[in-house]
Amino acid sequence: MSESVQIQIDVEAAKALAQWKALFADEVCERAKQFAAQSGQPNCVTLSHYKQAAQTALQSLSAAIHAGDPTDAEQKAA
């Protein structure tokens, strides 16, 4: 028997998570393309390129999280 558990997530928390997820995904894609270009095969992104890119993107994501509330930038831009 599985009991349904309801969890409430703060709107600001959900927005931050969505922004961090997008930041990470965008950076992984861009850096993987850069690694592919540097390898001499710009039209062939490999798993190795994605792994390298993800490691670098993790550092950027960590910095973004520590820099503060990501929604601050959205509010300032509005």
Helices and strands as residue ranges (DSSP letters): H 11-38, H 47-67, H 70-77
